Structure formats: C-alpha cells, structure tokens
Amino acid sequence: MRFLLFVISLAISAFATLLAMHRSPAWALPVDPDLECHFAISDIDFGDINVLGYSTPTTGTLSIECKKGKANSWVTICPNLEYGSGNPNAWDPRQMANTSDFNHKLNYQLYHHGEAKIWGSYYWAHPPRPPVLRFRLNGAGAGSWNVTIDARLFSGQVSVVPGHYVSTFAGNDVRIAYKAGRSSNCLFPLDVESPPFHVRANVIEFCQVVATDLDFGIAGVLDNNIDATGIVRVRCTNGTNYRVGLNGGLAGATSPDQRRMSNGPNSIRYGIYRNAARTLGWGDQIGNSVSGTGNGNFQSYTTYGRVFPQPAPPPGVYTDTIVVTVTY
C-alpha cells in the first residue's frame, strides 16, 4: 500500500508540474481578463426568389459590442460559421431546406465581405476560415462595430420546387471567439459566444415563354389547305402547374379556326391547332388550351397552323399577331 500511495503522489506531482508549464505568462494569462464582448447576427433573408433567373446576392450583419477593456487597447475576434441546419454535411455550397419537405434543398453560400472567399470556421475540417477581425477600443475601453456578411443564392437550380427554405445557425454552427490584444488568430480566447440566426428564401412559382412564327410561305391561289408549324416553348419552376393559351389575334376571333391575317381591308382566314391532324383548336380557354407541369427546363409545344381553301384576296403580305399567355 505504501508503494501505491507513492506512485499516486508522483502522478499528482507530475500533473501539477504540467499545469504550471501551461500557465506560462507567454499566452495563458489574459492580457485583459475583464474584457467582455457580445455579438448578434441578423437574419440573412433573400426574399422572394426566382430560381430560373440570375444568382441573387444579399447581406447580413454581425454586430459587435465590447466593454470593460483597457483604454485604447485592441480586441481580436474570429466569427466561426459552419453548416447550418439546412444540411449539416454541406459546406460548398451550403444549403437551406424546404420547410415542408426537408429533402428539397436550395444552394447558397456565405462570404467574407467584398471577397469571393467562403466564410468558414476554424472548428471544422474544411479549408475556408472566418475573417480575423481586429478593432481598437476607445478611451473608456469599449467599442461597437458592424461587420457585413455577404451571401449569394445560386442560379440554375432547376430541380428546386417552390416554397419556403431556411437554415438555422445555432450552437456549434456559430462560435464567435475573442481575446484581448491584436493577434493573427483567436487561440486561447477569453470567451466564445453562439448568437443564433437564420438564412431564409422564398422560392416563387415563375414561368417564361418564347415562340416562333407560323410562316405559311408564298401562294398564288388558296384552293387547298396550306399547313405550317411553329413552336411555343415554356419554362416553369419545377412542380408548377401551368396553362398555355393563344388569343384570337388582331381580329379578336372567338374560335381557333376563325383567326384572320390581314393586309389593309383584306384578310385570309386561318386556324391554329394543338394536334397534327388539325382537329383540336388552340385557343385561350380552359377547354382548348394546353396544360403542363414545369420541370425547370424548357418544354416545347408545336403550333399547327392551317390556311383553308378560300377566294384569294389581292396579292400582298398578310400578317396577324397572336398573344401567348401562360397562366400559373
């Protein structure tokens, strides 16, 4: 038993010596132990987003308030930001999750202000690091500052469905370390705070449409059907239900086969159809228009045109204008 006690005594003595070494004045004794800093981060809100459009920038604000420091001294701050709740494994890009279905994600990223440099963390395994912020306290040993966080939501996310998306930063996803003095890092901080914030976006339903002309070519007489085709291309946010209607043209035709191409007081009757057999007229009512569901890419529909046999009007160029309307 004496031998056992002797060994324990040695172990305690060695541990005490190790502690004494680690409390070297070179780094372990705080330069300014009374310094207090507190932080808040505003929510980063992209607002209503059309994911079929351009990438969208926005910003958030890191607010800093320090007090009880030494007059005119410095403070060093490292605001570490990690994954967020949208996807705890995604960092390049970060992701928000749909609030109705967590499996639907929306890509975005956070950056150092004014730089194309991902705002990261010293605590995670990835290369991006946070900015190291250094500020000088005033004569009362206090100060407050605002730091901008740049954010960008990426374009080209055609698989994203409409809805509300969010990622919550809290706990280990936000660790703001600080220490007294002007330093290149935040090793051995005085304290670490974790102010929560959210990144949000509302993906809206959106559609766009382009169309090619119907060109019936050149004819001397109109004693047979003259057919032509064109294309209407529709692109809508993934999962968006839509309907494509064609109006009655400049003559205001109430039936798809009663449209008129005109040249002054003269006209030529023609029709536009949804099928190659020219039996299903294409108008702007629910019963005679084309319906679809968006997938984020352009979807093409053929316009089948026909000029009917009729007395030939005077020679000339005959035209009409059709308005394509996408309802969603």
C-alpha positions in Angstrom: 0.0 0.0 0.0 2.8 2.4 0.6 4.2 1.8 -2.8 0.8 2.5 -4.3 0.5 5.7 -2.4 3.9 6.7 -3.5 3.0 6.2 -7.2 -0.2 8.3 -6.9 1.8 11.1 -5.2 4.2 11.1 -8.2 1.4 11.3 -10.7 -0.2 14.2 -8.9 3.1 16.0 -8.7 3.8 15.5 -12.4 0.3 16.8 -13.3 0.8 19.9 -11.2 4.1 20.5 -13.0 2.4 20.2 -16.4 -0.2 22.7 -15.3 2.5 25.1 -14.2 4.1 24.8 -17.6 0.9 25.5 -19.4 0.2 28.6 -17.4 3.2 30.3 -18.8 2.8 34.1 -18.9 3.5 34.0 -22.6 -0.1 33.0 -23.5 -2.2 31.7 -20.7 -2.5 34.7 -18.6 -5.2 37.0 -20.2 -3.9 40.4 -21.4 -7.1 42.0 -20.3 -9.2 39.5 -18.2 -12.1 41.9 -17.6 -12.8 42.5 -21.3 -16.3 41.5 -22.3 -17.6 41.2 -25.9 -21.1 40.3 -27.0 -22.4 39.5 -30.5 -25.6 39.4 -32.6 -26.1 38.3 -36.2 -29.1 39.5 -38.2 -31.1 37.0 -40.2 -30.0 36.7 -43.9 -33.1 36.9 -46.0 -33.1 36.5 -49.8 -36.8 37.3 -50.0 -38.8 36.1 -53.0 -36.6 34.2 -55.4 -37.0 33.1 -59.0 -34.5 30.2 -59.2 -34.8 30.3 -63.0 -33.3 33.8 -63.1 -29.9 35.1 -62.1 -28.0 34.4 -58.9 -29.2 36.6 -56.1 -27.0 38.5 -53.6 -27.9 39.8 -50.1 -26.2 40.5 -46.9 -26.4 40.0 -43.1 -24.8 42.0 -40.3 -22.6 40.8 -37.4 -23.0 43.3 -34.6 -20.2 43.5 -32.0 -20.1 45.3 -28.7 -17.1 45.2 -26.3 -16.6 46.8 -22.9 -14.5 46.7 -19.7 -11.3 46.6 -21.7 -8.2 48.6 -21.2 -8.2 52.1 -22.7 -7.2 52.2 -26.4 -6.3 48.6 -26.4 -7.1 46.0 -29.1 -9.5 43.1 -29.4 -9.3 40.2 -31.9 -12.4 38.4 -33.0 -12.9 35.2 -35.0 -16.6 34.7 -36.0 -16.7 31.0 -37.0 -19.7 29.9 -39.1 -20.3 26.3 -40.0 -23.0 24.3 -41.9 -26.4 25.4 -40.6 -29.4 23.1 -40.1 -30.4 23.1 -43.8 -27.8 20.4 -44.5 -25.3 19.6 -41.7 -22.9 18.0 -44.2 -22.9 20.6 -47.0 -20.4 23.4 -47.0 -19.7 24.2 -50.6 -22.3 25.2 -51.3 -24.2 25.5 -48.1 -27.9 24.5 -48.3 -31.3 25.6 -47.0 -34.1 23.0 -46.6 -37.7 23.3 -47.6 -39.8 23.8 -44.5 -42.5 21.4 -45.9 -40.1 18.8 -47.1 -36.6 18.6 -45.7 -35.4 16.6 -48.7 -35.7 19.6 -51.0 -32.6 21.8 -50.8 -31.6 25.2 -52.0 -27.9 26.1 -52.6 -26.3 29.3 -51.3 -23.1 30.5 -49.8 -21.7 33.0 -47.2 -18.6 35.0 -48.0 -16.2 37.5 -46.4 -17.5 40.9 -47.2 -16.2 42.2 -50.6 -14.3 38.9 -51.3 -15.2 35.7 -53.2 -13.9 33.9 -50.1 -16.2 31.4 -48.3 -16.8 32.4 -44.7 -15.9 29.3 -42.7 -14.7 28.1 -39.4 -11.5 27.2 -37.5 -13.5 24.4 -35.9 -14.5 22.4 -39.0 -12.3 20.2 -41.2 -12.7 22.2 -44.4 -10.2 24.9 -45.8 -12.4 28.0 -45.6 -11.7 30.1 -42.5 -13.5 33.1 -41.0 -12.1 36.6 -41.2 -9.9 37.6 -38.3 -11.3 40.9 -37.1 -9.2 43.4 -35.1 -10.7 46.5 -33.5 -9.3 49.2 -31.2 -11.2 50.1 -28.1 -11.8 53.7 -27.2 -10.5 55.6 -24.2 -13.2 54.0 -22.0 -12.1 50.5 -23.0 -15.3 50.0 -25.1 -16.4 49.9 -28.7 -19.1 48.7 -31.1 -18.8 47.7 -34.7 -20.9 46.2 -37.5 -19.4 43.7 -40.0 -21.2 42.7 -43.2 -21.6 39.1 -44.2 -22.1 38.6 -47.9 -24.5 35.9 -49.2 -25.4 34.6 -52.6 -28.1 32.3 -53.8 -27.1 30.5 -57.0 -28.9 30.4 -60.3 -29.5 27.3 -62.4 -31.2 25.3 -59.6 -33.9 23.9 -62.0 -34.9 21.0 -59.7 -35.9 23.3 -56.8 -39.6 23.4 -56.1 -41.5 26.5 -54.9 -41.8 27.0 -51.1 -40.1 28.4 -48.0 -36.5 27.4 -47.4 -34.4 28.0 -44.2 -31.2 27.1 -42.5 -30.7 27.8 -38.8 -27.3 28.6 -37.3 -27.1 28.0 -33.6 -24.9 26.2 -31.1 -21.7 24.8 -32.7 -22.7 26.3 -36.1 -21.9 29.8 -34.7 -18.9 30.1 -32.4 -17.5 33.6 -32.1 -14.2 33.6 -30.2 -12.5 36.7 -29.0 -9.5 37.7 -27.0 -7.7 40.9 -25.9 -4.8 42.2 -28.0 -4.1 42.5 -31.7 -3.4 39.0 -33.0 -3.4 36.9 -36.2 -5.6 34.2 -34.6 -8.0 33.5 -31.8 -6.2 30.7 -30.0 -6.9 30.5 -26.3 -9.8 33.0 -26.4 -11.3 34.8 -23.4 -14.7 33.5 -24.3 -16.9 32.1 -27.1 -20.5 33.1 -27.9 -23.1 31.5 -30.2 -25.7 34.0 -31.3 -28.3 32.3 -33.4 -29.5 33.5 -36.8 -31.4 32.2 -39.9 -30.8 32.1 -43.6 -34.1 32.3 -45.5 -35.5 32.4 -49.0 -39.0 32.0 -50.6 -38.9 30.3 -53.9 -41.8 31.6 -56.0 -43.6 30.0 -58.9 -42.3 31.5 -62.2 -42.8 30.9 -65.9 -41.3 32.3 -69.1 -42.3 31.7 -72.7 -40.9 32.1 -76.2 -42.5 31.3 -79.5 -41.6 31.1 -83.2 -43.6 32.5 -86.1 -46.0 30.5 -88.2 -45.0 31.1 -91.8 -47.3 29.8 -94.5 -45.0 30.8 -97.3 -46.0 32.0 -100.8 -49.2 31.0 -102.5 -50.8 32.1 -105.8 -54.3 30.7 -105.1 -55.9 29.3 -102.0 -57.7 26.3 -103.4 -56.1 23.7 -101.0 -55.1 23.6 -97.3 -51.8 25.2 -96.6 -50.2 24.0 -93.4 -47.3 25.3 -91.3 -45.9 24.7 -87.8 -44.3 26.7 -85.1 -43.1 26.2 -81.6 -44.1 27.5 -78.2 -41.5 26.9 -75.5 -42.5 27.2 -71.8 -40.2 27.1 -68.8 -41.6 27.0 -65.3 -40.3 26.4 -61.8 -40.2 22.7 -61.0 -43.6 21.4 -60.0 -45.5 24.5 -61.2 -48.8 23.7 -63.0 -49.5 26.0 -66.0 -51.8 26.5 -68.9 -50.8 28.0 -72.3 -53.4 29.9 -74.2 -53.4 31.7 -77.6 -55.7 34.6 -78.1 -57.8 35.3 -81.2 -55.3 37.6 -82.9 -55.8 41.1 -84.0 -59.3 40.3 -85.4 -60.4 39.1 -81.9 -61.5 35.7 -83.2 -63.7 33.8 -80.7 -62.9 30.4 -82.3 -59.4 29.0 -83.0 -60.3 28.4 -86.7 -61.6 31.9 -87.3 -58.4 33.9 -87.0 -57.5 36.4 -89.7 -54.3 37.5 -91.3 -54.8 41.0 -92.8 -53.4 43.3 -95.4 -55.4 46.6 -95.1 -59.1 45.8 -95.6 -58.4 42.3 -97.0 -57.9 39.2 -94.9 -57.2 35.4 -95.0 -58.9 33.0 -92.6 -56.7 30.5 -90.8 -56.6 28.4 -87.7 -54.1 27.2 -85.1 -54.4 23.7 -83.6 -52.9 21.5 -80.8 -52.5 18.4 -82.9 -51.1 17.4 -86.2 -54.5 16.3 -87.6 -55.7 19.9 -87.1 -58.8 18.7 -85.2 -58.2 20.3 -81.8 -58.2 24.1 -81.9 -55.8 26.0 -79.7 -57.4 29.0 -78.0 -57.2 30.7 -74.7 -60.0 28.9 -72.7 -59.6 26.0 -70.3 -61.1 23.6 -72.8 -59.0 24.5 -75.8 -55.6 25.4 -74.3 -52.5 23.3 -73.4 -51.6 22.4 -69.8 -48.4 21.1 -68.3 -46.3 20.9 -65.2 -42.9 22.6 -65.0 -39.6 20.8 -64.5 -37.3 23.8 -64.5 -36.4 23.3 -68.2 -38.0 24.5 -71.4 -40.9 22.3 -72.6 -41.8 22.6 -76.3 -45.3 22.5 -77.8 -46.0 22.6 -81.6 -48.4 25.1 -83.0 -50.1 23.5 -86.1 -51.4 26.2 -88.4 -53.7 25.8 -91.4 -54.9 28.3 -94.1 -58.2 27.0 -95.5 -59.4 26.9 -99.2 -61.0 30.3 -99.9 -61.2 33.0 -102.5 -57.7 34.5 -102.9 -57.5 38.1 -101.8 -55.3 40.7 -103.6 -51.6 39.9 -103.6 -49.6 41.2 -100.7 -48.1 40.2 -97.3 -50.8 39.1 -94.8 -50.0 39.0 -91.1 -51.6 38.6 -87.7 -50.3 38.8 -84.1 -51.0 36.2 -81.6 -50.5 36.7 -77.9 -49.3 33.7 -75.9 -50.4 33.7 -72.3 -49.0 31.3 -69.7 -51.3 31.1 -66.6 -49.8 29.5 -63.5 
